[in-house]
Amino acid sequence: MSESTTEVVVGGAVLAVAIGFLVYAGQVTGFSGGSTEYPLSASFRSADGVDVGTDVRMAGVKVGRVTGIELDPATYRADTTFTVTDGIEVPDDSAVAISSEGLLGGNFVEILPGGSPFSFAAGDEIEFTQGSISLVSLLMKFVAGDDEGTAE
């Protein structure tokens, strides 16, 4: 009897850990159904490091995620759609930038709120954008040096 009881307890513990992991993974990836979101869009000159599922943050707090990104063949810009959690009103003079978590960190979409008393509605496009900055090109400029300040 004690051997089968031990097996049942161990099996229950393994099942509880597996369910806990699935709940945690759902919350981290945004698949939890606890909150509702509304869509916004923006167009970037460069969207390096941004993909579907990338965090959207405001003041360092995750408020949404990127839901789609595609190239506009007419303008050669990256048209991006993302969501923002309901209850968070984004002023209609806000800007959106692609920011980096650091030298080794990934990129995220950052909403820089404005001061307007009016807010974006679901489906609106944010006009003020700043694309990602390539750290490799910045390092290459630094290594190569800048000749603009030297006299001949």
N, CA, C and O atoms as a GROMACS GRO file, in nm:
protein
  608
    1MET      N    1   0.081  -0.120   0.000
    1MET     CA    2   0.000   0.000   0.000
    1MET      C    3   0.085   0.126   0.000
    1MET      O    4   0.052   0.221  -0.071
    2SER      N    5   0.192   0.129   0.077
    2SER     CA    6   0.271   0.252   0.088
    2SER      C    7   0.343   0.283  -0.042
    2SER      O    8   0.368   0.400  -0.073
    3GLU      N    9   0.378   0.180  -0.120
    3GLU     CA   10   0.447   0.202  -0.247
    3GLU      C   11   0.354   0.269  -0.348
    3GLU      O   12   0.398   0.360  -0.419
    4SER      N   13   0.229   0.228  -0.356
    4SER     CA   14   0.135   0.291  -0.449
    4SER      C   15   0.098   0.432  -0.404
    4SER      O   16   0.074   0.519  -0.487
    5THR      N   17   0.092   0.454  -0.272
    5THR     CA   18   0.064   0.589  -0.221
    5THR      C   19   0.176   0.684  -0.258
    5THR      O   20   0.150   0.799  -0.295
    6THR      N   21   0.301   0.638  -0.248
    6THR     CA   22   0.417   0.720  -0.284
    6THR      C   23   0.411   0.755  -0.433
    6THR      O   24   0.440   0.869  -0.471
    7GLU      N   25   0.375   0.659  -0.516
    7GLU     CA   26   0.366   0.684  -0.660
    7GLU      C   27   0.258   0.787  -0.692
    7GLU      O   28   0.277   0.873  -0.778
    8VAL      N   29   0.146   0.779  -0.623
    8VAL     CA   30   0.037   0.874  -0.645
    8VAL      C   31   0.081   1.016  -0.603
    8VAL      O   32   0.052   1.113  -0.673
    9VAL      N   33   0.150   1.027  -0.489
    9VAL     CA   34   0.196   1.157  -0.441
    9VAL      C   35   0.299   1.217  -0.536
    9VAL      O   36   0.291   1.335  -0.570
   10VAL      N   37   0.395   1.136  -0.580
   10VAL     CA   38   0.497   1.185  -0.674
   10VAL      C   39   0.433   1.223  -0.807
   10VAL      O   40   0.467   1.326  -0.865
   11GLY      N   41   0.341   1.143  -0.856
   11GLY     CA   42   0.271   1.175  -0.980
   11GLY      C   43   0.192   1.305  -0.969
   11GLY      O   44   0.191   1.386  -1.062
   12GLY      N   45   0.126   1.325  -0.856
   12GLY     CA   46   0.051   1.449  -0.833
   12GLY      C   47   0.143   1.570  -0.828
   12GLY      O   48   0.109   1.676  -0.880
   13ALA      N   49   0.261   1.555  -0.766
   13ALA     CA   50   0.357   1.665  -0.759
   13ALA      C   51   0.409   1.700  -0.898
   13ALA      O   52   0.421   1.818  -0.932
   14VAL      N   53   0.441   1.600  -0.978
   14VAL     CA   54   0.488   1.624  -1.115
   14VAL      C   55   0.378   1.694  -1.197
   14VAL      O   56   0.408   1.786  -1.273
   15LEU      N   57   0.256   1.652  -1.183
   15LEU     CA   58   0.145   1.714  -1.255
   15LEU      C   59   0.125   1.859  -1.211
   15LEU      O   60   0.099   1.945  -1.295
   16ALA      N   61   0.136   1.887  -1.081
   16ALA     CA   62   0.121   2.023  -1.031
   16ALA      C   63   0.232   2.114  -1.085
   16ALA      O   64   0.205   2.228  -1.122
   17VAL      N   65   0.355   2.064  -1.090
   17VAL     CA   66   0.467   2.143  -1.144
   17VAL      C   67   0.444   2.170  -1.292
   17VAL      O   68   0.470   2.281  -1.338
   18ALA      N   69   0.397   2.072  -1.367
   18ALA     CA   70   0.372   2.091  -1.510
   18ALA      C   71   0.263   2.195  -1.534
   18ALA      O   72   0.277   2.278  -1.624
   19ILE      N   73   0.157   2.192  -1.457
   19ILE     CA   74   0.049   2.291  -1.471
   19ILE      C   75   0.100   2.430  -1.433
   19ILE      O   76   0.068   2.528  -1.500
   20GLY      N   77   0.178   2.438  -1.328
   20GLY     CA   78   0.237   2.566  -1.288
   20GLY      C   79   0.326   2.624  -1.397
   20GLY      O   80   0.324   2.744  -1.423
   21PHE      N   81   0.405   2.538  -1.460
   21PHE     CA   82   0.492   2.583  -1.569
   21PHE      C   83   0.409   2.634  -1.686
   21PHE      O   84   0.443   2.738  -1.744
   22LEU      N   85   0.305   2.565  -1.723
   22LEU     CA   86   0.220   2.609  -1.834
   22LEU      C   87   0.153   2.742  -1.805
   22LEU      O   88   0.144   2.827  -1.893
   23VAL      N   89   0.106   2.762  -1.682
   23VAL     CA   90   0.045   2.890  -1.645
   23VAL      C   91   0.149   3.002  -1.652
   23VAL      O   92   0.120   3.109  -1.705
   24TYR      N   93   0.269   2.977  -1.600
   24TYR     CA   94   0.375   3.077  -1.604
   24TYR      C   95   0.413   3.110  -1.749
   24TYR      O   96   0.428   3.227  -1.784
   25ALA      N   97   0.429   3.008  -1.833
   25ALA     CA   98   0.465   3.030  -1.973
   25ALA      C   99   0.356   3.110  -2.044
   25ALA      O  100   0.386   3.194  -2.128
   26GLY      N  101   0.230   3.085  -2.013
   26GLY     CA  102   0.121   3.160  -2.073
   26GLY      C  103   0.123   3.306  -2.032
   26GLY      O  104   0.094   3.393  -2.114
   27GLN      N  105   0.156   3.334  -1.909
   27GLN     CA  106   0.162   3.472  -1.863
   27GLN      C  107   0.280   3.546  -1.924
   27GLN      O  108   0.267   3.663  -1.962
   28VAL      N  109   0.395   3.481  -1.934
   28VAL     CA  110   0.514   3.545  -1.989
   28VAL      C  111   0.497   3.575  -2.136
   28VAL      O  112   0.539   3.681  -2.183
   29THR      N  113   0.436   3.484  -2.211
   29THR     CA  114   0.423   3.504  -2.355
   29THR      C  115   0.298   3.582  -2.394
   29THR      O  116   0.279   3.614  -2.511
   30GLY      N  117   0.213   3.614  -2.298
   30GLY     CA  118   0.096   3.695  -2.328
   30GLY      C  119  -0.025   3.615  -2.371
   30GLY      O  120  -0.121   3.672  -2.422
   31PHE      N  121  -0.024   3.483  -2.351
   31PHE     CA  122  -0.138   3.401  -2.391
   31PHE      C  123  -0.241   3.386  -2.280
   31PHE      O  124  -0.340   3.314  -2.298
   32SER      N  125  -0.220   3.452  -2.169
   32SER     CA  126  -0.320   3.443  -2.062
   32SER      C  127  -0.441   3.526  -2.100
   32SER      O  128  -0.427   3.632  -2.162
   33GLY      N  129  -0.558   3.480  -2.066
   33GLY     CA  130  -0.680   3.549  -2.103
   33GLY      C  131  -0.730   3.645  -1.998
   33GLY      O  132  -0.848   3.682  -2.000
   34GLY      N  133  -0.644   3.687  -1.905
   34GLY     CA  134  -0.687   3.768  -1.794
   34GLY      C  135  -0.717   3.913  -1.830
   34GLY      O  136  -0.803   3.975  -1.767
   35SER      N  137  -0.649   3.969  -1.929
   35SER     CA  138  -0.669   4.109  -1.961
   35SER      C  139  -0.703   4.125  -2.109
   35SER      O  140  -0.666   4.042  -2.192
   36THR      N  141  -0.776   4.231  -2.139
   36THR     CA  142  -0.808   4.261  -2.278
   36THR      C  143  -0.718   4.373  -2.326
   36THR      O  144  -0.668   4.454  -2.248
   37GLU      N  145  -0.699   4.377  -2.456
   37GLU     CA  146  -0.606   4.473  -2.516
   37GLU      C  147  -0.671   4.537  -2.638
   37GLU      O  148  -0.766   4.484  -2.695
   38TYR      N  149  -0.618   4.653  -2.678
   38TYR     CA  150  -0.664   4.716  -2.801
   38TYR      C  151  -0.544   4.740  -2.892
   38TYR      O  152  -0.433   4.763  -2.844
   39PRO      N  153  -0.566   4.735  -3.025
   39PRO     CA  154  -0.454   4.745  -3.119
   39PRO      C  155  -0.419   4.890  -3.155
   39PRO      O  156  -0.506   4.977  -3.162
   40LEU      N  157  -0.291   4.913  -3.179
   40LEU     CA  158  -0.238   5.037  -3.235
   40LEU      C  159  -0.137   4.998  -3.341
   40LEU      O  160  -0.097   4.881  -3.349
   41SER      N  161  -0.095   5.093  -3.423
   41SER     CA  162   0.005   5.063  -3.524
   41SER      C  163   0.104   5.177  -3.536
   41SER      O  164   0.079   5.290  -3.492
   42ALA      N  165   0.219   5.146  -3.597
   42ALA     CA  166   0.324   5.245  -3.620
   42ALA      C  167   0.409   5.196  -3.736
   42ALA      O  168   0.414   5.077  -3.764
   43SER      N  169   0.477   5.289  -3.802
   43SER     CA  170   0.563   5.256  -3.915
   43SER      C  171   0.705   5.301  -3.883
   43SER      O  172   0.728   5.418  -3.850
   44PHE      N  173   0.801   5.208  -3.892
   44PHE     CA  174   0.939   5.237  -3.856
   44PHE      C  175   1.030   5.229  -3.979
   44PHE      O  176   1.007   5.149  -4.070
   45ARG      N  177   1.134   5.314  -3.980
   45ARG     CA  178   1.234   5.308  -4.086
   45ARG      C  179   1.315   5.179  -4.072
   45ARG      O  180   1.351   5.117  -4.171
   46SER      N  181   1.342   5.140  -3.948
   46SER     CA  182   1.416   5.018  -3.921
   46SER      C  183   1.357   4.953  -3.796
   46SER      O  184   1.342   5.018  -3.693
   47ALA      N  185   1.326   4.825  -3.806
   47ALA     CA  186   1.268   4.753  -3.692
   47ALA      C  187   1.354   4.634  -3.654
   47ALA      O  188   1.303   4.527  -3.620
   48ASP      N  189   1.487   4.652  -3.661
   48ASP     CA  190   1.578   4.543  -3.624
   48ASP      C  191   1.553   4.498  -3.481
   48ASP      O  192   1.539   4.580  -3.391
   49GLY      N  193   1.548   4.367  -3.462
   49GLY     CA  194   1.533   4.311  -3.328
   49GLY      C  195   1.391   4.303  -3.278
   49GLY      O  196   1.368   4.260  -3.165
   50VAL      N  197   1.294   4.345  -3.360
   50VAL     CA  198   1.154   4.340  -3.319
   50VAL      C  199   1.085   4.231  -3.400
   50VAL      O  200   1.102   4.222  -3.522
   51ASP      N  201   1.009   4.149  -3.331
   51ASP     CA  202   0.936   4.040  -3.397
   51ASP      C  203   0.802   4.024  -3.326
   51ASP      O  204   0.778   4.088  -3.224
   52VAL      N  205   0.716   3.940  -3.380
   52VAL     CA  206   0.588   3.914  -3.315
   52VAL      C  207   0.614   3.859  -3.175
   52VAL      O  208   0.691   3.764  -3.158
   53GLY      N  209   0.550   3.918  -3.076
   53GLY     CA  210   0.568   3.877  -2.938
   53GLY      C  211   0.662   3.967  -2.859
   53GLY      O  212   0.672   3.953  -2.737
   54THR      N  213   0.730   4.059  -2.927
   54THR     CA  214   0.819   4.152  -2.857
   54THR      C  215   0.739   4.239  -2.762
   54THR      O  216   0.627   4.280  -2.794
   55ASP      N  217   0.795   4.268  -2.646
   55ASP     CA  218   0.727   4.350  -2.545
   55ASP      C  219   0.705   4.492  -2.593
   55ASP      O  220   0.787   4.548  -2.666
   56VAL      N  221   0.592   4.550  -2.553
   56VAL     CA  222   0.565   4.693  -2.567
   56VAL      C  223   0.564   4.748  -2.425
   56VAL      O  224   0.489   4.699  -2.340
   57ARG      N  225   0.647   4.848  -2.399
   57ARG     CA  226   0.661   4.901  -2.263
   57ARG      C  227   0.634   5.050  -2.259
   57ARG      O  228   0.653   5.123  -2.356
   58MET      N  229   0.590   5.093  -2.142
   58MET     CA  230   0.573   5.235  -2.114
   58MET      C  231   0.632   5.256  -1.974
   58MET      O  232   0.589   5.193  -1.878
   59ALA      N  233   0.729   5.346  -1.964
   59ALA     CA  234   0.799   5.373  -1.838
   59ALA      C  235   0.861   5.246  -1.781
   59ALA      O  236   0.869   5.229  -1.659
   60GLY      N  237   0.905   5.157  -1.869
   60GLY     CA  238   0.970   5.034  -1.826
   60GLY      C  239   0.877   4.921  -1.787
   60GLY      O  240   0.923   4.813  -1.750
   61VAL      N  241   0.746   4.944  -1.795
   61VAL     CA  242   0.647   4.843  -1.757
   61VAL      C  243   0.584   4.785  -1.882
   61VAL      O  244   0.545   4.860  -1.972
   62LYS      N  245   0.575   4.653  -1.889
   62LYS     CA  246   0.513   4.589  -2.005
   62LYS      C  247   0.365   4.621  -2.010
   62LYS      O  248   0.292   4.594  -1.914
   63VAL      N  249   0.320   4.680  -2.122
   63VAL     CA  250   0.180   4.716  -2.137
   63VAL      C  251   0.117   4.649  -2.259
   63VAL      O  252  -0.001   4.671  -2.288
   64GLY      N  253   0.193   4.570  -2.331
   64GLY     CA  254   0.140   4.504  -2.450
   64GLY      C  255   0.247   4.423  -2.519
   64GLY      O  256   0.353   4.395  -2.463
   65ARG      N  257   0.217   4.385  -2.645
   65ARG     CA  258   0.311   4.306  -2.724
   65ARG      C  259   0.288   4.333  -2.871
   65ARG      O  260   0.180   4.376  -2.912
   66VAL      N  261   0.390   4.308  -2.950
   66VAL     CA  262   0.382   4.324  -3.095
   66VAL      C  263   0.304   4.206  -3.152
   66VAL      O  264   0.333   4.091  -3.120
   67THR      N  265   0.205   4.236  -3.235
   67THR     CA  266   0.122   4.130  -3.292
   67THR      C  267   0.145   4.107  -3.441
   67THR      O  268   0.103   4.005  -3.495
   68GLY      N  269   0.210   4.202  -3.507
   68GLY     CA  270   0.237   4.184  -3.649
   68GLY      C  271   0.340   4.284  -3.698
   68GLY      O  272   0.348   4.396  -3.649
   69ILE      N  273   0.419   4.240  -3.797
   69ILE     CA  274   0.518   4.328  -3.858
   69ILE      C  275   0.538   4.284  -4.002
   69ILE      O  276   0.558   4.166  -4.030
   70GLU      N  277   0.532   4.381  -4.093
   70GLU     CA  278   0.550   4.349  -4.235
   70GLU      C  279   0.606   4.470  -4.307
   70GLU      O  280   0.592   4.584  -4.261
   71LEU      N  281   0.669   4.444  -4.420
   71LEU     CA  282   0.729   4.550  -4.501
   71LEU      C  283   0.625   4.611  -4.592
   71LEU      O  284   0.552   4.540  -4.661
   72ASP      N  285   0.617   4.745  -4.592
   72ASP     CA  286   0.529   4.816  -4.685
   72ASP      C  287   0.608   4.833  -4.814
   72ASP      O  288   0.707   4.906  -4.816
   73PRO      N  289   0.566   4.768  -4.925
   73PRO     CA  290   0.643   4.773  -5.049
   73PRO      C  291   0.645   4.912  -5.114
   73PRO      O  292   0.732   4.939  -5.197
   74ALA      N  293   0.552   4.999  -5.079
   74ALA     CA  294   0.550   5.132  -5.137
   74ALA      C  295   0.647   5.227  -5.067
   74ALA      O  296   0.710   5.310  -5.133
   75THR      N  297   0.661   5.215  -4.935
   75THR     CA  298   0.746   5.309  -4.860
   75THR      C  299   0.874   5.244  -4.808
   75THR      O  300   0.963   5.315  -4.761
   76TYR      N  301   0.885   5.112  -4.816
   76TYR     CA  302   0.999   5.036  -4.764
   76TYR      C  303   1.018   5.060  -4.614
   76TYR      O  304   1.131   5.067  -4.565
   77ARG      N  305   0.909   5.073  -4.543
   77ARG     CA  306   0.910   5.089  -4.398
   77ARG      C  307   0.846   4.966  -4.335
   77ARG      O  308   0.768   4.895  -4.399
   78ALA      N  309   0.880   4.941  -4.210
   78ALA     CA  310   0.826   4.827  -4.136
   78ALA      C  311   0.696   4.870  -4.069
   78ALA      O  312   0.699   4.944  -3.970
   79ASP      N  313   0.583   4.824  -4.122
   79ASP     CA  314   0.453   4.853  -4.060
   79ASP      C  315   0.431   4.754  -3.947
   79ASP      O  316   0.430   4.632  -3.968
   80THR      N  317   0.413   4.808  -3.827
   80THR     CA  318   0.405   4.726  -3.707
   80THR      C  319   0.271   4.746  -3.639
   80THR      O  320   0.225   4.859  -3.623
   81THR      N  321   0.208   4.637  -3.598
   81THR     CA  322   0.087   4.646  -3.516
   81THR      C  323   0.120   4.587  -3.380
   81THR      O  324   0.194   4.489  -3.368
   82PHE      N  325   0.065   4.649  -3.277
   82PHE     CA  326   0.089   4.604  -3.141
   82PHE      C  327  -0.033   4.632  -3.057
   82PHE      O  328  -0.123   4.706  -3.097
   83THR      N  329  -0.037   4.572  -2.940
   83THR     CA  330  -0.151   4.589  -2.850
   83THR      C  331  -0.108   4.664  -2.725
   83THR      O  332   0.009   4.663  -2.686
   84VAL      N  333  -0.206   4.729  -2.664
   84VAL     CA  334  -0.188   4.797  -2.535
   84VAL      C  335  -0.303   4.751  -2.445
   84VAL      O  336  -0.417   4.740  -2.490
   85THR      N  337  -0.272   4.725  -2.321
   85THR     CA  338  -0.371   4.678  -2.224
   85THR      C  339  -0.482   4.781  -2.207
   85THR      O  340  -0.455   4.900  -2.193
   86ASP      N  341  -0.608   4.733  -2.208
   86ASP     CA  342  -0.721   4.822  -2.182
   86ASP      C  343  -0.702   4.892  -2.048
   86ASP      O  344  -0.651   4.833  -1.952
   87GLY      N  345  -0.744   5.016  -2.042
   87GLY     CA  346  -0.730   5.094  -1.920
   87GLY      C  347  -0.608   5.184  -1.922
   87GLY      O  348  -0.597   5.277  -1.843
   88ILE      N  349  -0.515   5.156  -2.014
   88ILE     CA  350  -0.398   5.242  -2.031
   88ILE      C  351  -0.424   5.328  -2.154
   88ILE      O  352  -0.419   5.279  -2.268
   89GLU      N  353  -0.451   5.455  -2.131
   89GLU     CA  354  -0.480   5.546  -2.241
   89GLU      C  355  -0.351   5.611  -2.286
   89GLU      O  356  -0.279   5.672  -2.207
   90VAL      N  357  -0.322   5.598  -2.416
   90VAL     CA  358  -0.201   5.654  -2.474
   90VAL      C  359  -0.236   5.790  -2.534
   90VAL      O  360  -0.318   5.796  -2.625
   91PRO      N  361  -0.175   5.901  -2.485
   91PRO     CA  362  -0.205   6.033  -2.541
   91PRO      C  363  -0.176   6.038  -2.691
   91PRO      O  364  -0.082   5.974  -2.739
   92ASP      N  365  -0.257   6.115  -2.765
   92ASP     CA  366  -0.245   6.114  -2.911
   92ASP      C  367  -0.126   6.193  -2.965
   92ASP      O  368  -0.110   6.203  -3.086
   93ASP      N  369  -0.042   6.249  -2.879
   93ASP     CA  370   0.082   6.311  -2.924
   93ASP      C  371   0.203   6.230  -2.877
   93ASP      O  372   0.314   6.282  -2.870
   94SER      N  373   0.181   6.103  -2.846
   94SER     CA  374   0.289   6.016  -2.799
   94SER      C  375   0.377   5.973  -2.915
   94SER      O  376   0.338   5.980  -3.032
   95ALA      N  377   0.496   5.928  -2.882
   95ALA     CA  378   0.590   5.874  -2.980
   95ALA      C  379   0.618   5.728  -2.946
   95ALA      O  380   0.598   5.684  -2.832
   96VAL      N  381   0.666   5.655  -3.045
   96VAL     CA  382   0.702   5.515  -3.026
   96VAL      C  383   0.845   5.498  -3.075
   96VAL      O  384   0.880   5.544  -3.184
   97ALA      N  385   0.928   5.431  -2.996
   97ALA     CA  386   1.067   5.408  -3.033
   97ALA      C  387   1.102   5.262  -3.009
   97ALA      O  388   1.044   5.195  -2.923
   98ILE      N  389   1.198   5.214  -3.086
   98ILE     CA  390   1.252   5.081  -3.061
   98ILE      C  391   1.375   5.101  -2.976
   98ILE      O  392   1.473   5.163  -3.019
   99SER      N  393   1.371   5.050  -2.855
   99SER     CA  394   1.479   5.068  -2.758
   99SER      C  395   1.548   4.935  -2.731
   99SER      O  396   1.494   4.828  -2.759
  100SER      N  397   1.666   4.944  -2.675
  100SER     CA  398   1.745   4.825  -2.643
  100SER      C  399   1.757   4.811  -2.493
  100SER      O  400   1.763   4.910  -2.420
  101GLU      N  401   1.762   4.687  -2.446
  101GLU     CA  402   1.779   4.661  -2.303
  101GLU      C  403   1.924   4.673  -2.260
  101GLU      O  404   1.954   4.662  -2.141
  102GLY      N  405   2.014   4.697  -2.353
  102GLY     CA  406   2.157   4.708  -2.323
  102GLY      C  407   2.237   4.646  -2.435
  102GLY      O  408   2.182   4.609  -2.539
  103LEU      N  409   2.368   4.634  -2.414
  103LEU     CA  410   2.454   4.580  -2.519
  103LEU      C  411   2.420   4.435  -2.554
  103LEU      O  412   2.425   4.397  -2.671
  104LEU      N  413   2.386   4.356  -2.457
  104LEU     CA  414   2.358   4.216  -2.482
  104LEU      C  415   2.210   4.183  -2.474
  104LEU      O  416   2.171   4.069  -2.501
  105GLY      N  417   2.126   4.279  -2.439
  105GLY     CA  418   1.983   4.255  -2.426
  105GLY      C  419   1.912   4.269  -2.559
  105GLY      O  420   1.970   4.314  -2.658
  106GLY      N  421   1.788   4.230  -2.561
  106GLY     CA  422   1.707   4.239  -2.681
  106GLY      C  423   1.643   4.376  -2.695
  106GLY      O  424   1.661   4.463  -2.609
  107ASN      N  425   1.569   4.394  -2.801
  107ASN     CA  426   1.498   4.519  -2.826
  107ASN      C  427   1.354   4.507  -2.780
  107ASN      O  428   1.300   4.397  -2.766
  108PHE      N  429   1.292   4.622  -2.757
  108PHE     CA  430   1.151   4.627  -2.724
  108PHE      C  431   1.094   4.756  -2.781
  108PHE      O  432   1.168   4.848  -2.814
  109VAL      N  433   0.962   4.762  -2.793
  109VAL     CA  434   0.894   4.882  -2.842
  109VAL      C  435   0.857   4.965  -2.720
  109VAL      O  436   0.790   4.916  -2.629
  110GLU      N  437   0.900   5.090  -2.720
  110GLU     CA  438   0.875   5.179  -2.607
  110GLU      C  439   0.780   5.291  -2.648
  110GLU      O  440   0.802   5.360  -2.747
  111ILE      N  441   0.674   5.306  -2.571
  111ILE     CA  442   0.581   5.417  -2.593
  111ILE      C  443   0.626   5.533  -2.505
  111ILE      O  444   0.637   5.519  -2.383
  112LEU      N  445   0.652   5.648  -2.568
  112LEU     CA  446   0.692   5.768  -2.497
  112LEU      C  447   0.571   5.860  -2.491
  112LEU      O  448   0.540   5.928  -2.589
  113PRO      N  449   0.501   5.862  -2.378
  113PRO     CA  450   0.374   5.934  -2.371
  113PRO      C  451   0.391   6.085  -2.385
  113PRO      O  452   0.488   6.144  -2.336
  114GLY      N  453   0.295   6.146  -2.453
  114GLY     CA  454   0.291   6.291  -2.468
  114GLY      C  455   0.207   6.353  -2.358
  114GLY      O  456   0.180   6.289  -2.256
  115GLY      N  457   0.165   6.476  -2.380
  115GLY     CA  458   0.088   6.546  -2.278
  115GLY      C  459  -0.051   6.584  -2.320
  115GLY      O  460  -0.118   6.662  -2.252
  116SER      N  461  -0.098   6.532  -2.432
  116SER     CA  462  -0.229   6.566  -2.483
  116SER      C  463  -0.340   6.510  -2.394
  116SER      O  464  -0.326   6.401  -2.338
  117PRO      N  465  -0.450   6.584  -2.380
  117PRO     CA  466  -0.563   6.531  -2.303
  117PRO      C  467  -0.644   6.428  -2.382
  117PRO      O  468  -0.732   6.363  -2.327
  118PHE      N  469  -0.616   6.415  -2.513
  118PHE     CA  470  -0.687   6.320  -2.599
  118PHE      C  471  -0.603   6.195  -2.618
  118PHE      O  472  -0.480   6.201  -2.617
  119SER      N  473  -0.670   6.082  -2.634
  119SER     CA  474  -0.600   5.954  -2.643
  119SER      C  475  -0.628   5.887  -2.776
  119SER      O  476  -0.726   5.916  -2.844
  120PHE      N  477  -0.538   5.795  -2.812
  120PHE     CA  478  -0.557   5.713  -2.931
  120PHE      C  479  -0.673   5.617  -2.908
  120PHE      O  480  -0.694   5.568  -2.798
  121ALA      N  481  -0.747   5.592  -3.014
  121ALA     CA  482  -0.853   5.491  -3.011
  121ALA      C  483  -0.798   5.362  -3.072
  121ALA      O  484  -0.694   5.362  -3.137
  122ALA      N  485  -0.868   5.253  -3.050
  122ALA     CA  486  -0.827   5.124  -3.106
  122ALA      C  487  -0.812   5.134  -3.257
  122ALA      O  488  -0.901   5.185  -3.325
  123GLY      N  489  -0.700   5.085  -3.309
  123GLY     CA  490  -0.675   5.085  -3.452
  123GLY      C  491  -0.604   5.208  -3.505
  123GLY      O  492  -0.568   5.211  -3.623
  124ASP      N  493  -0.581   5.310  -3.422
  124ASP     CA  494  -0.512   5.431  -3.467
  124ASP      C  495  -0.365   5.403  -3.494
  124ASP      O  496  -0.308   5.305  -3.445
  125GLU      N  497  -0.304   5.493  -3.573
  125GLU     CA  498  -0.162   5.483  -3.603
  125GLU      C  499  -0.086   5.594  -3.532
  125GLU      O  500  -0.126   5.710  -3.536
  126ILE      N  501   0.023   5.558  -3.468
  126ILE     CA  502   0.110   5.655  -3.404
  126ILE      C  503   0.209   5.705  -3.508
  126ILE      O  504   0.284   5.626  -3.565
  127GLU      N  505   0.209   5.834  -3.534
  127GLU     CA  506   0.289   5.893  -3.640
  127GLU      C  507   0.435   5.916  -3.602
  127GLU      O  508   0.524   5.901  -3.686
  128PHE      N  509   0.460   5.954  -3.478
  128PHE     CA  510   0.596   5.988  -3.434
  128PHE      C  511   0.670   5.862  -3.393
  128PHE      O  512   0.639   5.802  -3.290
  129THR      N  513   0.768   5.820  -3.475
  129THR     CA  514   0.840   5.696  -3.448
  129THR      C  515   0.990   5.718  -3.459
  129THR      O  516   1.037   5.811  -3.525
  130GLN      N  517   1.064   5.632  -3.392
  130GLN     CA  518   1.210   5.627  -3.403
  130GLN      C  519   1.248   5.482  -3.416
  130GLN      O  520   1.219   5.400  -3.328
  131GLY      N  521   1.313   5.448  -3.526
  131GLY     CA  522   1.353   5.310  -3.551
  131GLY      C  523   1.468   5.267  -3.463
  131GLY      O  524   1.520   5.344  -3.383
  132SER      N  525   1.507   5.142  -3.480
  132SER     CA  526   1.616   5.088  -3.400
  132SER      C  527   1.750   5.144  -3.449
  132SER      O  528   1.766   5.177  -3.567
  133ILE      N  529   1.843   5.152  -3.358
  133ILE     CA  530   1.977   5.199  -3.388
  133ILE      C  531   2.069   5.078  -3.386
  133ILE      O  532   2.072   5.003  -3.289
  134SER      N  533   2.144   5.058  -3.493
  134SER     CA  534   2.233   4.944  -3.502
  134SER      C  535   2.360   4.971  -3.422
  134SER      O  536   2.435   5.064  -3.452
  135LEU      N  537   2.384   4.889  -3.319
  135LEU     CA  538   2.503   4.904  -3.238
  135LEU      C  539   2.629   4.873  -3.318
  135LEU      O  540   2.735   4.930  -3.292
  136VAL      N  541   2.618   4.783  -3.415
  136VAL     CA  542   2.735   4.749  -3.498
  136VAL      C  543   2.778   4.870  -3.580
  136VAL      O  544   2.897   4.899  -3.589
  137SER      N  545   2.682   4.940  -3.641
  137SER     CA  546   2.719   5.058  -3.721
  137SER      C  547   2.775   5.169  -3.633
  137SER      O  548   2.866   5.240  -3.675
  138LEU      N  549   2.723   5.185  -3.512
  138LEU     CA  550   2.778   5.284  -3.420
  138LEU      C  551   2.922   5.249  -3.382
  138LEU      O  552   3.008   5.337  -3.378
  139LEU      N  553   2.948   5.122  -3.354
  139LEU     CA  554   3.083   5.080  -3.320
  139LEU      C  555   3.178   5.098  -3.438
  139LEU      O  556   3.293   5.136  -3.419
  140MET      N  557   3.130   5.071  -3.559
  140MET     CA  558   3.215   5.089  -3.677
  140MET      C  559   3.249   5.236  -3.697
  140MET      O  560   3.362   5.268  -3.734
  141LYS      N  561   3.156   5.326  -3.673
  141LYS     CA  562   3.185   5.469  -3.683
  141LYS      C  563   3.286   5.511  -3.578
  141LYS      O  564   3.374   5.593  -3.606
  142PHE      N  565   3.275   5.455  -3.459
  142PHE     CA  566   3.368   5.488  -3.352
  142PHE      C  567   3.508   5.438  -3.384
  142PHE      O  568   3.606   5.510  -3.364
  143VAL      N  569   3.518   5.315  -3.432
  143VAL     CA  570   3.648   5.256  -3.463
  143VAL      C  571   3.712   5.327  -3.581
  143VAL      O  572   3.833   5.352  -3.580
  144ALA      N  573   3.633   5.360  -3.683
  144ALA     CA  574   3.686   5.426  -3.801
  144ALA      C  575   3.728   5.570  -3.772
  144ALA      O  576   3.812   5.625  -3.842
  145GLY      N  577   3.669   5.630  -3.672
  145GLY     CA  578   3.701   5.769  -3.638
  145GLY      C  579   3.618   5.863  -3.721
  145GLY      O  580   3.559   5.823  -3.822
  146ASP      N  581   3.614   5.989  -3.679
  146ASP     CA  582   3.534   6.090  -3.748
  146ASP      C  583   3.628   6.201  -3.790
  146ASP      O  584   3.691   6.265  -3.705
  147ASP      N  585   3.639   6.225  -3.920
  147ASP     CA  586   3.732   6.325  -3.974
  147ASP      C  587   3.673   6.464  -3.983
  147ASP      O  588   3.740   6.556  -4.028
  148GLU      N  589   3.549   6.482  -3.942
  148GLU     CA  590   3.483   6.612  -3.959
  148GLU      C  591   3.546   6.720  -3.874
  148GLU      O  592   3.545   6.837  -3.914
  149GLY      N  593   3.600   6.687  -3.758
  149GLY     CA  594   3.652   6.788  -3.666
  149GLY      C  595   3.799   6.819  -3.686
  149GLY      O  596   3.852   6.906  -3.616
  150THR      N  597   3.869   6.752  -3.780
  150THR     CA  598   4.012   6.776  -3.796
  150THR      C  599   4.038   6.878  -3.905
  150THR      O  600   3.963   6.889  -4.002
  151ALA      N  601   4.146   6.954  -3.888
  151ALA     CA  602   4.184   7.055  -3.987
  151ALA      C  603   4.283   6.993  -4.083
  151ALA      O  604   4.358   6.903  -4.045
  152GLU      N  605   4.286   7.039  -4.207
  152GLU     CA  606   4.379   6.986  -4.307
  152GLU      C  607   4.500   7.069  -4.321
  152GLU      O  608   4.588   7.037  -4.402
   0.00000   0.00000   0.00000
